[in-house]
Amino acid sequence: MDRRRITTHETEEKIQRFILVGVDTGRDEIDTEASLNELDELLETAGGECAGRVIQHLPEVNRRTYVGSGKVEEIRQLLLDTGAD
């Protein structure tokens, strides 16, 4: 009789945590806060978690970084502080 030991390991799935970022240019009727709320709900539905939010008010989106350089630093610090992915 072939006896094999079967070992099972329970693993805990890591929940991915994200920083939500929005830019309000003031040129359209889109409510940036409402958009981030909707994105947060979609993220939660997909099994993720919002670790923080950042909204930048700019006349136009920065083509290189989306937000201004000061916000880039703020987002970087938020990532470090929250441990977001």
N, C-alpha and C positions, 0 to 999 in steps of 0.2 A: 504494500500500500504506500502510495506516494504522499508524504505529508509535507506540505509547504507552509511556512509561516507567512501569513499575510499581515502586513503592517499598514495601518491606515493613519494618515495624518490629516488633521483638520487644519485648514488654512483660512485665514481671515482675509477677505478681499479688501484691498486698500481703496478707500473712496478718494477719487481724484478731486482736488480742490482748485478752484480757479478764481482769478481776479477778473471781474467784469469791467470793461472800459468803454465809455461812450464819449462822443464829442458832440456838443451842441453848437451848431454854427449860427443858430437863430434865423436861418434862411428858409426853413420849411416848417410845416405844422407838426412835425414829429416831436412827441414828448419824450425826451431822452430818458427820463426817470421811468416812464411807463415801458419804454423799450427794454430797459435793463430788467424791469420786473418780469416781463415776458420771457426774456432770455434766462433769467434765474429759474423760472418755472420749468422751462425746457431742460435746463441743466439738471434740475432735481429729478425730472422724469427720466432722464438718461442715466441716473445714478450718481451724478456728480454733486458737488457742494460749492456754494459761493463762499469764498474766503474773504471777499472784500469787493468794494466798488469804487470806481474813480470816474468822475465826470469832468471834462475839460470844456470850457467855453472859449471857442476860437472863431474868428471870422471864416476860416477854412481849415480843412484837415491838412496836417503836415504830411506831405507826400512820402517822406522818408521814415518817419516814426509814428505817424498817425496823430500823436499828441505832441505838445511842446516838450522841450528838453527838461524843464523842471518837473513835469508830470512823469516823464520817463524815470527820473530819479525817485519820485514819490512811489511809483509802481514797483520799482526795484526794491525799495525799502519795505513796502507792504508784502511783497513776496517773501522776503527774509523774515519779517516779523510773524507772518501767519503760517509759513511752511507750505504755501500753495505750490501746486505743480506748475 
